[in-house]
Every structure is written in C-alpha cells, then in structure tokens.
Amino acid sequence: MPKITFDTDSYYLDGKPFFFYSGEIPYFRVPRKDWRFRLQKLKDAGANCVSTYIPWGFHEPEEGSVSFEPDSQKDLDGFLALCAEVGLFVVCRPGPHCYSELRFEGLPDWLCENYPQIRATDFDGKSFRSSSVSYLHPIFLEKAKKWFDAVMPVIQKHTLSNGGTVAFIQLDNEIGGTHEWIWGGYDYNPETIGLFEENGRYPHFLKSRYHSIEALNDHYGTDFPDFAHVEYGKTNNPSTLYEARRYEDYLHFTFEMEAEYLETLANWCGAYINDCILIHNSGTGIMNPHFQEAARRLGKKFLLGSDHYYNLGSHWPQNNPTPQFVSQCFLSMEMLRMMGFPPSIFEFPAGSIGSWPPITRQDLQCDAMAHLAFGMKGLNYYIFSGGPNPEKMGSTVIDYDYSAPIGSKNQIRPHYKALEEVGRYLEENRDLALSKRATDLKIAIDLEHVRSDYYKQDIGFGLGHKELYQFLHLGLLCTAFCGSYSPEILDIHTPSAFMNLSTPLIVPSSAVMAKSVQQNLVNFLKKGGKLLILPMLPEMDEFLSPCTILRDYLGGGKTRPFSYDMPLFELEQFGPAIKSQGKLYETAVLPDGAKRLGFDPITSKLAAWEEETENGGKAIWLGFHWNYCDEGQTRMLEFVLSRLGYDGHKAVECDNPNLWAILRTTKSRAVLYVMNLFTQEMSGTVSLNLSTGREAKEITVPAMDVLTLEFPL
Amino acid sequence: MPKITFDTDSYYLDGKPFFFYSGEIPYFRVPRKDWRFRLQKLKDAGANCVSTYIPWGFHEPEEGSVSFEPDSQKDLDGFLALCAEVGLFVVCRPGPHCYSELRFEGLPDWLCENYPQIRATDFDGKSFRSSSVSYLHPIFLEKAKKWFDAVMPVIQKHTLSNGGTVAFIQLDNEIGGTHEWIWGGYDYNPETIGLFEENGRYPHFLKSRYHSIEALNDHYGTDFPDFAHVEYGKTNNPSTLYEARRYEDYLHFTFEMEAEYLETLANWCGAYINDCILIHNSGTGIMNPHFQEAARRLGKKFLLGSDHYYNLGSHWPQNNPTPQFVSQCFLSMEMLRMMGFPPSIFEFPAGSIGSWPPITRQDLQCDAMAHLAFGMKGLNYYIFSGGPNPEKMGSTVIDYDYSAPIGSKNQIRPHYKALEEVGRYLEENRDLALSKRATDLKIAIDLEHVRSDYYKQDIGFGLGHKELYQFLHLGLLCTAFCGSYSPEILDIHTPSAFMNLSTPLIVPSSAVMAKSVQQNLVNFLKKGGKLLILPMLPEMDEFLSPCTILRDYLGGGKTRPFSYDMPLFELEQFGPAIKSQGKLYETAVLPDGAKRLGFDPITSKLAAWEEETENGGKAIWLGFHWNYCDEGQTRMLEFVLSRLGYDGHKAVECDNPNLWAILRTTKSRAVLYVMNLFTQEMSGTVSLNLSTGREAKEITVPAMDVLTLEFPL
C-alpha cells in the first residue's frame, strides 16, 4: 500500500521525493464513455494524479435524495475505480462549495432557496447573495454533515489503505472568496456569530482576547456593559484608530471561524477516512495566511495550496504571466513554505472560463517553468478536460469546455503539448523535487501584514498594508530579481529569522509591528545583527496599541510620508538621486550617534539614517517606498546593504534586468532557470561561481520562455 | 511659405496629404551641443516634426525675470532656428502646465508657493496639491498671461509665415489631469467658480441652464432662494437621482471652464501668432469628449489629439499593447475623428518614466502599426530623446533619459529601429494618409456617455457609464474585432447616424439618452430603419429627467439587471446558451406585437425581444452586457443582426479570433493589416472580396506583430 507524505521540501511516495502533477477532470461533466480516454491522456502527459469536484447539488438535487447511481454520470464509485485502474492518484473535492462556475457554487438549489437564514450577511445583517453561505450556521452544518455522511463512504472505498488511489480530500473551496469577492467584506450572520448572546462565538472570542470588558472598552473607546453587548465595527474602511481596532478584531475572528469550519469538515471526514491528506486551496496567494489558524487546528494532516490565475477573462489586468504576476506567485509559494507546506498550486490555469483572451501553449509552459524555478513542488491544472454542465447547473455556459487542453469533444488542443513538455521535464528531473533555490538576500516578512488589509485607506498610520504588500512584490522583490538577487523569505515571527548575524536582515515595515517582533529585533541588534528596515519605523503593536520598543532602542522618531508626490531621493556618497515612482518618508529625529544617510535634495529633509548599535550591530532606516523602475534602485539597495557589511555575493549574476535568473541545486548538480516574461527576445550574460571556477555564458531567451542550463556540482 | 491644414481624413502640406510624424526633444534637457545630433537622428528616422515643452518655471525662475538667454540651455530662439535648419516642423508646448515629470508640472516654484489661493480645491474648499491649479483663477491668469506675453514673441519669430517651421502650438497639457487623477474630482476653487456671487461663473452657468431658480429647485429637490445661493453637490459618487443631477451639472460646468481656459490661452497666443494650428492633448482616449465645448469655442484653428500610454511603470495593468488596450485606442481615434480631427496621438510611448518594465522595439512597432491600421494620421513620440533635468526641476529623476530611443548620452537604443521602420513605412506609403478603413457594422455612440462617469456606482439606474464604456470596448468592439468585423463608429448626435436605413444601427444604451436622440431613433424606425439597442432601454433624458419617448413608441417596459450573477442567456432559434461573463437585463413587458427573442433559461425571464415597426422598420432590444470571451458571442451578434436583415457581409474574414484583420483602401489599392497582440505566433486564414474575385490566404503572424498584405484594386 503506497503512502504519500510531504514536508516543506517535497511530496514523498513511500519516502521517495516526487512532484505532485495533477489535472482536474470533473467526472460529472465529462461523458461517462470518455472518462477512460481523458484519464489516459492526463496520464500520458506525465501526470500522477487527477482531481475532481464532487458537487453536492448534483448528487442531492432534492433534499434527502442523495444518489451515486451506478452506470450514470453520477457514478462516483465507478469513476474512482477507473482512476485506480488507469493509475492516477485522486484529489476528491466534495465541497460543500465547489464554485467551478456551477450554479450556487455547487450547493443544492433547495438549500440556497429554502433556507435563506444560512446566507452570509453584510454588517447590516443583509444577505448579499443566495450562495454565499455563513459557514458555521447550524442549519448549513446540519445539512452539510448529511452530505459528508453520504459521500464519504463512497470515497472511503477508494482510499489508499483500501486498495484505491484517493490520496487527497479537499475541504470546501477557496474559503472566504464568496464573501470577500462579492461584497468586499466578511460574514456577519448574527446567528452564526452569536451576536448579543452570552455564549455566542463573537462574545466568546472577544472575552478570550480581552478578558475584561473594561480592557475592551478602553481599547475601543466604547462603554459596552459586557461582552454580550459588544457590536462589531460596522465598516470595511475604518477611518479612526478605534474603528481599525474593532475591524482588526473582526478580521481575526473571521479567520478563527474559517478554521473552525475547516476543522468541523475535517472531523466529519475523519469519521470515515484517516489515510488521506486534507487539502485546501487558498483563492489567491495573498489569502494564504488567512489559513494560519486552520493550519494550527488541523495539524499535520492538513496541506494548504494556492490558486494562481493570470487571465480569466478580458477584464483581467493582463493576458499572460508578467514579471509582476510571477513575483506575486513567488511570494505566495514562499508563504506556503513558511507555513509548513510544499509549495503547491492546486489550481494552475490550463484553460479559462472563456476562450478569449486565449491561454496559449507558450504562456502556459512559461508560467509552469517559472513556478518550478521559484520552488513549486506540485500543481493541479484547472481544468484538464471538461464537458457539458449537468442540466441547469451551469452558471456561465452550457458546455463547460473551458478551452482546456483536451476539449469537450475529445479534441487535443495545442497547449496539451505544454503539459507534456512540463510532464517530461518533471519525469526527467525527479531529483529536482528536493532541489533548493540558491539565495543571497534575506527578507523577513510578517504574514500578519499580508493578511490584514484593515486599513485599505491610510487612516493616518502613514502606510496601508495593501501598499506595503505592493512594495514587497513590486518594490523589493522586483528590484531583487531584476538585480539577479534571489532572496530568502523568512517569517519574522520565528526565531530562525534572527539566527544569522552576519547577513543583513531586510524588514519591510508599516507603522504596525508585534511587540515580540520589535523586542526580537532589538535583541538581534544587541547581539550584533544588521538590520535594514523600510519604509517606516513601527509605532504600534499587533493590537494597534502604542508600542515603540524598536524605535526607542534606536532613538529614532516618528516616520511619516512626505506631503508632496514624486520626490527625489538622494543618498550620501551614493551618486545621483534615485528614480522614485513611489514615496518618501521623513523623520524629524536623527538618533544620537546616527548618521544622516538619505534625504530629499529639494527640501533636505531627513529620509534615511544609519546607526551602529552594540557588539557590531548596525541598523539602517530607509524611508523609501518604491515600485521597481530602474537599475539605480538595485544599485541603491546594493549600496545600503554594503553599508551593513553585506559581501555582495550573488548566487547568479545577470546583466539584463529583463531576464530573471534563478539557480536551483541538488547535491550533484545545479540548474539555472532564466526567464523572459516579455514579448521580445532578450539577451544577456549570466555568470555563476561553481566549484570549477567562475562560469559566464551569453544567452538569448525567446519571448515568453524559460531557458534552463545545467551545471555539475 | 508652406501651409499645413487638416481635416478628419488627414494632414495636408500645401494641400498634399501627409502623415504627421513627430518626436519630443525637450531642448531644456538635451545639452545644447547635442541639439543638432538629436534633431538629425529624429529626421533620419523619417520624422517631419519635432515637439518640445517650454517650461515656464525654467524660463522664469524668479517672478518677473523671464530669460531666453542666447547660447545657453534657455536659448529657445536658437533651438527653433536649428529645427528649421534641420528641416523639421515644430510643436511648441509652452504650457502653462507641462507635466513632463517636472517639479510643479513645469510651473514656477514662486507661483505655486507664494500664491496658494490659485490652487484647485476639492468640494470642501481644501487644496489637495500645490501644483494642481485652478485654471481660471484671476491671479493664475494674470501671471500666465505675462508668461505668454514673454514666450510668444520668441516663438512668433519662427512660425511658418516668418520663414520658420513652428506650425503647431499646444495650449496647456492634458487639461483636467492634475485634478481628476490626483483626487478623483474636479476643481471647486470658490473664487474661480464665483460661488455665492451673483455674477459668479457657477451661478451664471446654472442660470443659463435653468433660467428660473424654481426650475432648478424642482430638478434638485432643493429650495435655494436664487442662483447665487446654490451649493454644488458635494459628492463624486452621488447616491440619489437628485445628487446625480447636481453632479452632472458640475461636470458640464467643468467642461465649460476648461473650454474658457483654452479659449483664453488661444486669445493670448492669437495676439502674436495667427498662422499656427492650436493643439491640445487629451490625457487619455476616454477624456477626448471632455473637449467638445473647447472645440466649439476655438473653431477651425483647434486640433485635439490624445495621449496613449500602455506602460508607465510596473504598477500599470500590462507591459505591452494588448487587444484590450488597442480596442480603447481605436475608440479614442474614432472619437477624435467624430469631433472633426485627423486621429493623432500627441504622446505616443517611445520610452517610459523608468527603464522597467521595458518599452521594447517589438511592442513599440506593433503598437504603431496597430494604430495605423485603425486610422491614426499623426503621432508624436514621447519622448524621442532627453537629458538631465534643469537643476531642482525634476520630480522623478536627475537624468530624464526616459529609456528613449536616443539616450541622454547620445546612445542609439534598439527601439530606434522601430521608429525607422515606421518612418520608412509612412514614407513609402504616403498615399495611405488618405486611406479609409473598410467597415461593415454600424455602431452609434454617445460621447456624453463616455465623458459622464457621474454615476460610477450604479444608483438604481441599472448601469453606470463606466460599465457602459467597458461594454463598448471589451464587449461590442472586442466581439467585432475577434469576429473580423470592422465597425464604423457614428456620433448619435448627428443626422448621419440615421441616414442608412438598410444596415442595422447598433446603439449601446444606458438608462440615459438625450430626448432628441430618442426622438431621432423613433423617426429612424418610422422610416424603416433597423435598430439593435442594448443592454438597456432609456428612461431618462440628458438632464436625468424622466423621458421614455423611445420606449413608449416601442411599447417596452422598464429594463433592469438580473439580481443574480453569472446568468445564462439563451436566444430563440439560436442554439445553446451563450457564455456570459457579464450581466443580463430583464423586462416584465413584451411589447404588443413583439416576439420573445431571448431569456434566462433557468428563470425563463424575458431578456430580449424583437418588434417590427412601420415601413419595414424593426427593433431588437437585447438585454445583455458582456465582456468578450467566446466565439458564441460573435455568432449571437451575427444572428441578431441577421434578424434585422443584415446581409452579413464583412470587409475581411479571418477564422482566428486572436488575429484582428483590418482593411484600408485608397482608390488604387487595399492594404490588409493583421495584428497579433499575444505572446505566441498565431495562424489563420484571411479572405476578402476583391474586384478580381474572392481571395483567401493562409497567414502566420509572429507574436506581437502586425502583418501587412497588399492587394491592387
């Protein structure tokens, strides 16, 4: 009996590392007679797994009448048996939600229509959509449990320990999506959150967070008599600090509810199945950290992946994977790794809702190879092959062909070749499953920043977290990749972020930083660590309470954005001012013993300083928030890091910023990936240090392509 | 003495058609010693014109001290003489505003700093930025007039009638940009608008619009005692009909103010110069119709062009010209033509503020050729070549190199080749200046819709005008181009829109349509015209007063969007439901004698009907608002038009929706442009009817390229 395990490095089959390579085949759409053909084509492309939604609404069209009728389109049992026969592992995705452009997201009509009380509501208690459900509503849970009790036994027959190939079960789908994407907020269903109930979820959450109502009132600027009387802040765009605190609490409460929901589903599943990995697909990379609470609750059997789409229609921002998109994908995968998972894209685009703009072979292959360069260890193509929607169950189309590699009439489309190419690459390079990316810079990020967009608009803090995230991927990361750096991303909440005292630690910061993190940074500096913090110095802790531990240690003052746009930024002893495309932060206070490092050349206002601390420690505050636009920014980063004693060693050097070069190594060899994500051929020279000496190569990469070069080690 | 004229078809030099082919060389940045070299390189690339800003702040650094010092960087006179020597026409752009990433947009520091009262303000009377000026503020006008009085004599020496080559003068720059883009609204400076003053501009405007205060109060739901007491609606996002009406008035008032400003500048200029064409560059295509009032006031000496950027930084939505972008460019050029101008792009990207993401040769050339296919008659590259900013005048950078074709150290960059290629093409195809695009469909649009985004959020009208614009370029136009149609765009406010009774007229409509237009459509139908109106039937006139002339004639009822998202749409006798990626509109009323044509297959609600009117007239209402995503949508459009008697004749047929084929003809020949705006080579078959019979060709177009094919006529 085969056994699948995973860690942050890889998936393992009976202890042997492998790439998870999967494609979605919705059995309920593909005509039964074509099941085998489609599965075989998937396997032929090099896949080792198949994935499918199992829509509740399809199997239980009338309440209480669940059917998996043999020899019909509903014959899940037959499909799973066939998967085993063809030799593919299976990801079962029984919902409750599927999305998948199914009517009511795959929920039964009767559920959405007859039980309006289960709908998620906005903060005025108004439901905004019939299929956006309040996950923990008791009636929804009661009905959903019956569905799990019906579908799990069918799946259970086919799990690995029962001789089948079902190895993964996905719990629900892109949780939070139908709330956040539809009305831009969370679920406030009063019955679910137990508003104004002594033992309600929300009062309970607040009580465990604040202990006394006085503490809460003090924090909120309110005078509620007790926890059961607390109203949530009725805003998605807080405009005061008090509002922001209430909003932030609701955000964390939401993540706890989502975790409780996932745990509930996991328990229902666990009543039948204990030999499967329980997975979930975060809707986008930026949502990955929403599932930290879930990861804690579900423990080792849980595996989070992310969905990475670059084009689902002409209204999307681009038609193909751009460097800006891929930089976000990198960050998404690093966050998954930081959370303990092998970076996996559980929905990797192989088609699109419409047929235009097209998903081309070139784009698809380039996207996959770029993901591999950055450390992807698994992917599931969405979708590999589809077909007609069950009657009245489609929400966008009758024939859910999805411009997939295999069309709904068994046509083999040109981009099937891309799947084959990637499959062949993975097969021929199985050892790369355990490869590591060679890194040079160290950037420590706070997942709390990524997931808390609670001040979308700046409410006087100086920097919204959406802006900070933009700085991270368009500023720091694009600067790094264009400068052929390959940064290691560290979790600032873990001790390992502070282990290395010789390499500077780059810390993007807003006005908010957890108290413990501030203290750890102080300790790091005291021990001789080197810190580059930008663009702000924190002044509040994780509860948005005043906290200036770090600033006090450094002796720095308040940092605030310049009041005029497009300032210049000049650094002492550096050269000409730096192109900005961003904003500058100023401070009135040069810490005692610190040296002025950067300023606005027009007003001479202080925008950066450097300061030596104890035991050889050193800190630089750089009040600069940029989008990458020029090599001068790379040189600036290099210069600033060199002042922190950085040796400037890069894993790879490439002289063309439009070519991003990433080196991956195993014990025996190194593979260099050079990606060109533009529409024109690009040339450059790449060089790297090998045991055999420095090697330099002139390369030309065609438009939208990833070149791979091999080096023995 | 050469004479330059223009009409909607072309520019003419002494009556002979020519393409206006220009590049920006800011003389104040390019070192004096390099002026000749840069100008010559521009001419060598095939250009016939050079353009330059003349920054007020550069020439008048202290109030009253205007200098054009000979033999210095300020020697405008010398530069203009050199332009004539090299043999290039000149566009002078003396402001007052330049933008151009100059500090204070090129205005003098002393003006922006010492006269805060001239700043534009938000609707709370607060200024939002020191260089966003209230155009008609008396102090600003007083200072600006002195600048014009100083600079115009220098320019005047070099105009055509004085033996020089200055042929164009640009008045200000992207008017409205520093208001709308900075804070998202217009200028409400109380002194400029004369708030609460009996003869103030705003009271005066309202008086001329409403005549009596009772009429205004009735329309606004207010009770102001007289016009001098009327407050403007303090909102950019009206939420009630009354608010929308006040907002709409302020919008029109703004356009009048901008026109008055342009007319003022034109008069100042006219005191010195009468032999130049006065131009203005609209900031983006969607702003073109903002200048309708200006065009009326300035008359035949005025020429509006537009600025078309696809990438000014990594935070832009795409890095290269996409089909979605080019569809908007097409619409922009059609609007310019409708307004009486030869479609001209006065800032056509040849570089970018930063060097990344790059402007590549491939992208640039493809963008230019696509524009030519769609009817561009003139372009000015922004910028052709730059250099260091005058001291303390740069806002983004010291060296304004702009990644231009010729670098600030005289380097010749690879994309210079693209300029040469386009230059050669224009030179070898001078006859195409008079070429016409072969058209088939007819779409009548309302420029008022394009420029009135007053209900950004739908306030119960059923459709915001931003959404309608999106439907126009992502829905109708992308459907047309992907289906190898080449629509003629007509101005619905002109009688010519209603001349052709045999070809169906496609009219995209919101809930708002001018009374006269509604009446004209009724008359059109009465005479036997064929009308396709979508997605709404109008129910208000241009003042947002109830007006259902068209609906009453047809006997139709209210049209409103479906309450659930992603509905399906099915048409009688058509085939399977159509992929939507949009929304459906429903009505409760099937007009007497009309036939049900379209419906939502799940609820069966009526979403389209067809009705025969008088004298063979026929109308179809199609309650469908889509983004193009599938060929089914093209077939639907074809089907609907065929029911209106459309013969289905296309100028060109192309079987690959990813290749957009456009035919241009002169008296003697036809040129077919086939554009591929994706990152992968595309193939297809194009065919067209020529006098010699039907000709079909297999073609392959490389990624991001425009293929041209010649046919004799």
Chai-1 contact restraints between the chains, C-beta under 6 A:
chainA,res_idxA,chainB,res_idxB,connection_type,confidence,min_distance_angstrom,max_distance_angstrom,comment,restraint_id
A,G313,B,Q581,contact,1.0,0.0,6.0,A-B,restraint_1
A,G313,B,N627,contact,1.0,0.0,6.0,A-B,restraint_2
A,G313,B,C629,contact,1.0,0.0,6.0,A-B,restraint_3
A,S314,B,Q324,contact,1.0,0.0,6.0,A-B,restraint_4
A,S314,B,L474,contact,1.0,0.0,6.0,A-B,restraint_5
A,S314,B,C478,contact,1.0,0.0,6.0,A-B,restraint_6
A,S314,B,N627,contact,1.0,0.0,6.0,A-B,restraint_7
A,S314,B,Y628,contact,1.0,0.0,6.0,A-B,restraint_8
A,H315,B,N627,contact,1.0,0.0,6.0,A-B,restraint_9
A,P317,B,P317,contact,1.0,0.0,6.0,A-B,restraint_10
A,Q318,B,Q318,contact,1.0,0.0,6.0,A-B,restraint_11
A,N319,B,T322,contact,1.0,0.0,6.0,A-B,restraint_12
A,N320,B,T679,contact,1.0,0.0,6.0,A-B,restraint_13
A,T322,B,N319,contact,1.0,0.0,6.0,A-B,restraint_14
A,Q324,B,S314,contact,1.0,0.0,6.0,A-B,restraint_15
A,G354,B,K579,contact,1.0,0.0,6.0,A-B,restraint_16
A,G354,B,Q581,contact,1.0,0.0,6.0,A-B,restraint_17
A,G354,B,C629,contact,1.0,0.0,6.0,A-B,restraint_18
A,G354,B,D630,contact,1.0,0.0,6.0,A-B,restraint_19
A,S355,B,D630,contact,1.0,0.0,6.0,A-B,restraint_20
A,W356,B,C629,contact,1.0,0.0,6.0,A-B,restraint_21
A,W356,B,P657,contact,1.0,0.0,6.0,A-B,restraint_22
A,P358,B,N658,contact,1.0,0.0,6.0,A-B,restraint_23
A,T360,B,Q680,contact,1.0,0.0,6.0,A-B,restraint_24
A,Q362,B,T679,contact,1.0,0.0,6.0,A-B,restraint_25
A,Q362,B,Q680,contact,1.0,0.0,6.0,A-B,restraint_26
A,D363,B,T679,contact,1.0,0.0,6.0,A-B,restraint_27
A,K392,B,I602,contact,1.0,0.0,6.0,A-B,restraint_28
A,S395,B,M566,contact,1.0,0.0,6.0,A-B,restraint_29
A,T396,B,M566,contact,1.0,0.0,6.0,A-B,restraint_30
A,T396,B,K579,contact,1.0,0.0,6.0,A-B,restraint_31
A,T396,B,S580,contact,1.0,0.0,6.0,A-B,restraint_32
A,V397,B,K579,contact,1.0,0.0,6.0,A-B,restraint_33
A,I398,B,P576,contact,1.0,0.0,6.0,A-B,restraint_34
A,I398,B,A577,contact,1.0,0.0,6.0,A-B,restraint_35
A,L474,B,S314,contact,1.0,0.0,6.0,A-B,restraint_36
A,C478,B,S314,contact,1.0,0.0,6.0,A-B,restraint_37
A,M566,B,S395,contact,1.0,0.0,6.0,A-B,restraint_38
A,M566,B,T396,contact,1.0,0.0,6.0,A-B,restraint_39
A,P576,B,I398,contact,1.0,0.0,6.0,A-B,restraint_40
A,A577,B,I398,contact,1.0,0.0,6.0,A-B,restraint_41
A,K579,B,G354,contact,1.0,0.0,6.0,A-B,restraint_42
A,K579,B,T396,contact,1.0,0.0,6.0,A-B,restraint_43
A,K579,B,V397,contact,1.0,0.0,6.0,A-B,restraint_44
A,S580,B,T396,contact,1.0,0.0,6.0,A-B,restraint_45
A,Q581,B,G313,contact,1.0,0.0,6.0,A-B,restraint_46
A,Q581,B,G354,contact,1.0,0.0,6.0,A-B,restraint_47
A,I602,B,K392,contact,1.0,0.0,6.0,A-B,restraint_48
A,N627,B,G313,contact,1.0,0.0,6.0,A-B,restraint_49
A,N627,B,S314,contact,1.0,0.0,6.0,A-B,restraint_50
A,N627,B,H315,contact,1.0,0.0,6.0,A-B,restraint_51
A,Y628,B,S314,contact,1.0,0.0,6.0,A-B,restraint_52
A,C629,B,G313,contact,1.0,0.0,6.0,A-B,restraint_53
A,C629,B,G354,contact,1.0,0.0,6.0,A-B,restraint_54
A,C629,B,W356,contact,1.0,0.0,6.0,A-B,restraint_55
A,D630,B,G354,contact,1.0,0.0,6.0,A-B,restraint_56
A,D630,B,S355,contact,1.0,0.0,6.0,A-B,restraint_57
A,P657,B,W356,contact,1.0,0.0,6.0,A-B,restraint_58
A,N658,B,P358,contact,1.0,0.0,6.0,A-B,restraint_59
A,T679,B,N320,contact,1.0,0.0,6.0,A-B,restraint_60
A,T679,B,Q362,contact,1.0,0.0,6.0,A-B,restraint_61
A,T679,B,D363,contact,1.0,0.0,6.0,A-B,restraint_62
A,T679,B,T679,contact,1.0,0.0,6.0,A-B,restraint_63
A,T679,B,A703,contact,1.0,0.0,6.0,A-B,restraint_64
A,T679,B,M704,contact,1.0,0.0,6.0,A-B,restraint_65
A,Q680,B,T360,contact,1.0,0.0,6.0,A-B,restraint_66
A,Q680,B,Q362,contact,1.0,0.0,6.0,A-B,restraint_67
A,A703,B,T679,contact,1.0,0.0,6.0,A-B,restraint_68
A,A703,B,A703,contact,1.0,0.0,6.0,A-B,restraint_69
A,M704,B,T679,contact,1.0,0.0,6.0,A-B,restraint_70
